[in-house]
């Protein structure tokens, strides 16, 4: 038979049907990272079309979005 140690404390589990808060923290951070990156790139692409500066503002938007998203990710998870 199996010996079971009933004295060992176990980590509390989330009720069935609910998500683990740590999981949600990381999922939200990933979605925020991607949306910031894409939004800044799309804004640069739109401005390039209006101002005729292709592809420079899109590249600047992507770089700015990546830097902002990385900063936010480090602050949120650090």
C-alpha positions in Angstrom: 0.0 0.0 0.0 0.9 3.7 -0.2 2.2 5.5 2.8 0.5 8.9 2.9 1.9 11.7 5.1 -1.1 13.5 6.4 1.0 16.0 8.4 2.6 17.6 5.3 0.9 21.0 4.5 -0.2 21.4 1.0 -0.5 24.6 -1.1 -4.0 25.9 -1.3 -5.7 25.1 -4.6 -8.0 27.3 -6.5 -11.6 26.1 -6.6 -12.5 24.0 -9.5 -13.5 26.1 -12.5 -11.4 29.1 -11.6 -8.0 30.1 -13.0 -4.9 30.4 -11.0 -4.1 34.1 -10.3 -0.4 33.6 -11.3 -1.5 32.2 -14.6 -3.7 35.3 -15.3 -0.8 37.6 -14.3 1.5 36.1 -16.9 -1.2 35.8 -19.6 -2.2 39.5 -19.1 1.4 40.6 -19.3 1.9 38.7 -22.6 -1.2 40.2 -24.1 -0.2 43.7 -23.0 3.3 43.2 -24.5 1.9 42.1 -27.9 -0.8 44.8 -28.1 1.6 47.6 -27.2 4.1 46.4 -29.8 1.4 46.0 -32.5 -0.4 49.3 -31.7 2.7 51.4 -32.0 3.7 49.7 -35.2 0.2 50.2 -36.7 0.3 53.9 -35.6 3.6 54.3 -37.4 2.3 52.5 -40.5 -0.8 54.8 -40.6 1.4 58.0 -40.1 3.7 56.8 -42.9 0.7 56.6 -45.3 -0.4 60.1 -44.3 3.0 61.7 -44.4 4.6 59.7 -47.2 7.6 58.7 -45.1 7.5 54.9 -45.6 8.8 52.8 -43.8 10.6 55.1 -41.3 7.7 55.9 -38.9 6.6 52.3 -38.8 10.1 51.2 -37.9 10.3 53.9 -35.2 6.8 52.9 -33.9 7.8 49.2 -33.7 11.1 50.1 -31.9 9.3 52.5 -29.5 6.5 49.9 -28.9 9.1 47.2 -28.2 11.0 49.4 -25.8 7.8 50.5 -24.0 6.4 46.9 -23.9 9.7 45.6 -22.5 9.8 48.3 -19.8 6.2 47.6 -18.8 6.8 43.8 -18.7 9.9 44.2 -16.5 8.1 46.5 -14.1 5.0 44.3 -14.0 6.8 41.0 -13.4 9.9 42.2 -11.6 
